[in-house]
Amino acid sequence: MRIGQVLTAVAAVAALLLVPPLIGAAGGGGDGSQVRGLRILVPNSPGSGYDLTARTAATALEDSGLTGSVEVFNLPGAGGTVGLGRTVTESGNDRLVMSMGLGVVGAVFTNDSPAKLADVTPVARLTEESEVVVVADDSPYRSVDDLIAVWKADPGGVPVGGGSSPGGPDHLAPMLIAQAIGLAPRDVNYVAYDGGGELLAAILGSKVAFGVSGVGEYADQIAAGELRVLAVSAGERVAGLDAPTLREAGVDVEFTNWRGVVAPPDLDEQARAELVDLLTALRGTPQWTEALQRNGWTDAFLPGEGFGAFLTAENDRVADVLRGLGLAS
């Protein structure tokens, strides 16, 4: 064998040794190969719940060896519908997925989006989490009762901030709270921010009286004492948070947010199955289990066709809620 052939053979063996092992054959394609070239579109700004979910999933996919390097990029605008429109135009692209959730469902209605969730390929629902009602640590509001008393006396003078556009979870939750305490949703002074990062600055800068967001987005700030949680929107208390549920605080509201992943339309069956298999394998990794615990997320895994049926039902439910609040025709 010539020297050039020997060097080529050595390089080939070295390349194989550098490929990280898979966590079982379910990862990547059905043949056990690693998924390469995956990109995750985040349809709003850095620091948002979709952004945190996407970057957490990308890190877990890489660290577990299920994929090669995963690119995460942001394409914000119109409550996530700009990103949805981009995803719809990527017909047949099996290496692009979009991080999304309840907020995109509502934004399709409130932004009259030409792109619909019925146009994309459902891959999987991943998580559920409670919304939290939070204030800055130096806020005069020490409890939900304190907040409600002032809010009812002057609805327009108590701005509430959320990291989603009208129709998203951070908007729907305070509207439902307002309705439950006898305020008309149209009288609520809701200030929309493009994701949790912008909202955090507004809360800490006293631009809003209180904020509503997902618990995972502000876990670090809550732990550091920068934010105080007045209540959680879930039916049960959230582990690690010293805060009552809204119902415990006398407000008859229970509300949870969810997040998932969709892909462009017109994927062939093999490509769709590969993406579903990839996220199924991700769910079983210790890296993802640790991330769920760290961020206060509840495992709500629902793959493929089941997620598609769920999206259809959510579309109908959100439309009904928006109409009931007088926020949609």
N, C-alpha and C positions, 0 to 999 in steps of 0.2 A: 504494500500500500504506500502511495506517495505521501510526502509530508503534508501537502495541502489537503489530501483526503483525511488524514489522521486529525488534523486541526478542525476540519469541518465536523467530523464525528464527535470529537470532544466537545465542541460548542453545542452540538445538538443535545448531548447528554446533560450538559450543564444547564441548558435552558429548561429541560424537563424537571431537573432537580429544584429549580427556582419557583416552579408553579406551586402555590400553596395547596394543601390537601382540601378536599371537599368534606362537608359534614354530611356524609351519607349520599347515596345515589340520587335522592330526590332533589338535591340542589342543582340549579341550572337546568340544562336540558335533561331529557329522560335518559340520555346515554351516560349521564354522570359527569359531563364536561362542564367547565366553569362558564358562567355567562360573562361575556366580555362586551365592553362598549355601552353599558347601560347608562342612561341619562335620566335624571328626575327633575321635572319641571315643577317649580313652586310658584303658584299663581298669585302670590303677594310678597310683601317685603321681608327681608331678613329679620329674625326675631319673632315671627308669627308662629302660630301653632302648626300650620302646614310646613313651615320652614324647619321647625324643631323636629317634627315627625320625619320629614324627608332626610335630614342630615343624620338623625339618629339611626334610621333604617339603613342609610348608605354605609355608615361606619360599621354597623353590625353585619351587614352583608360582606363587606371587605374583611373584617376581622375574623369572621367565621370561615372564610375561604369559599363562600358560595359564588362570589363574583370577583372579577378583577377590580380595578379602580372604577368607582362610580362618580360621575359628574352630577353635581346638584347646582341648578341655576334658577334665578328668580326672574319672573316675568309678571310684575304686578299690574293691577288696573281693573277697575269696575268690579270690585268684589270677587275677583277670581275669574271673571268671564273672559278677560283678555287671554289668560292662559288656557282657558277651556277652548276658545276659538282657535288658538295655535295648535292645541292637541288634535282638534277635529281636522285641521288641514294636513296633519301628518299621516294621512291615510296609509295603512299598511306598514308603518314604521314600528317594528317590534323591539326596538332598543330605546324607545322613549316612553316614559310613564309620567303621570301627573299626580302629585299629592293633593288631596282635596278632602272635602267634608261637608257638613251641614251648611256651612256658609255659602258654598257655591250653589247649593240647591236653591237657597233663598235669593241669591244674587241674580240668578237666571230670570226670576220674575221681576225683581225691583229694577233691574237694568234693561229689561226687555231684550235679553240677549238673543241674537240669531242662532248662536250655537246652543244646543240643548244636551243634557246629560244622556238623553236617549241616543245621541249620535256617537258616543264613545263606547269602548269595550270595557265592561266592568272586570276588574282583576280581583280585588279583595277589600273588604272592610277590615281594618286592623284594630282600632281601639275605640273605647268610649272614655269620657272623663266628665267630671263635674265642672260646672262653671263656679267661679268664686266671686263674691262681692267684696271688693278690696278698697281700702283707703290708705293714704300715706300714714306713716307712723305718728306724725304730728297732727293728724286730723282731729277735729273736735268730736267726731262721731266715734263713740266707743262701742256702740251696739246697733243692731238693726232698728231697734225702737228709737234711738237718737236720730238716726237717718230719716226714718219714716215721718217723724214729727215735723221736721224741717221741710222735707220734700212735699208733704201734703199742704203745708201752709203756703209754699211758694214753689210750685212745680217748675216754672221756667227759670227760677233763680238757683236751681240745684242741677247743674249740668252733669250728665252721666256719660262716661266715655266707654267705647267698646272698640275692639280691634277687628271689627267686621263691618261691612256696609249694611244698609237696611236689608232685612231678610236673613242676615247671618245670625249665628248663635249668640254673639255678644250684643246684638240688637234685640233679638226675640226675647231673651231672658229678662232684661229690665222692663220691656213692654208688658210681659206677662206679670211681673212683680207689680208694676204700676196698676194694671187692671185689677189685680187681687186686693190691693189696698184702697181701691176706689178712685184712682186717677185715670183720666182718659188718656190713652196712649198718644193721641195727637197733641196733648199738652206737655209731654215729656221733652225736655231739652237734651236730645241725644246727639253726641258728637262722635262721628265715625273717624277712626284712625286706621291706617293701612297696616294692621298687624300689631302684635303685642309690644314690639319694641317702641313704636311711636306712642302707643297708649301709656306705657310705663313712664315715659318722659312727661307726659301730660299729667299723670297722677302725682308724680313726685314734684312737679312744678306748679301744682295747685291750679292747673287750667281746667280741671274737672273736679267735682266734689267727691265722686267715687267712680270706680271702674268695674266692669264685669268682663271676665276673661276665663280661659281655661286654667285649671289648677297647675298643669305642667309647665305653662309658660312662665309662671311667677314663683315656682318652687324655691329657687335660690334667693330671691328677694324677700320672700316670706320668712325663710329660715334665717336670713341675715337681719331681720327686724326692720327692713326698710318699708315693708307693707304689712298692714294688719288685715286679717280676714274677718269680716263681720258675719258671713254665712256662706254655706255651700248649697248648690241648687239640687244636688242628688237626693235620693230618698233616704240615704244613710250617711252618717258622718264619714268624712274622709280620713283614713289613717294618717297620723302624723300632724293633723291640723287641729288646733284647739278652737273649733268653731262649730256652731250649731247648724243644722239644716234650716232652710227657710221655713219649713213647716214647724220645726221646733221653736222658731222665732216668731211664730204666729202668722206667717205668710203662706197661704195655701198654693204653693207652686213647687212642682218637681220637674226638673229639666236636665237633660244630659246632652252633651255634644258627642260627635263621633268623627272619625277620620278614616280615609281609605285611599285606594290607588286605582286609577283608571288608565287606560291606554288608548291610542288612536283607533279609529274605526277600521274595519275591513282587514283585520288580522286573520291569517289562516288558522285552522284548528290547532296545528302543531305549535305555532307561535303563541297563541293564547294559552294553551296548556302549559307551555314552558314558563310563562310569567306566573301563572297560578301556582305551579309547582315550586317556583323560586320563593314566592312569599309564604307558601306552606312550610317550606324548609326553614325559612327565616324564623317563623313562629316557634320552631322547635329548638332554636339555638339558645345557649346560656346568655349570649350577648343581648338578645332581644328580651329575654325574661328579666334580666337585670335592668334594662332600660324601662320596662313597664313599671317596675317597682320604684325606680329612681324618679320617674316623672309623674307618679300617681295616676298612671293610665290603667284602665281595665281592659283585659284581653276581650275583644269582641270579634274575633276572627270569623269571617264569613266569605268564602271564596266563590269566584265564578258566577254561575247562574243564580245562586242564592243571593249574592250581592246585587246582581242585576234586578231581581225581584224586589229587594229591599229599596233600591234607588227609586224604582217606580212608585212604591208605597210612600216613601219620604217626599217625593215630588208632590203627590196628592195631599199629604198631611200638611206640608208647609204652605201650600196654596190655600188650604182651608184656614190655617192659623192667621195668615196675612189678611185674608178677607174678613175674618172675625175681628181682627184688630183695626179694621178700616184702612189697612195699608196696601191693599191690592183690590182690583176690581173683580 
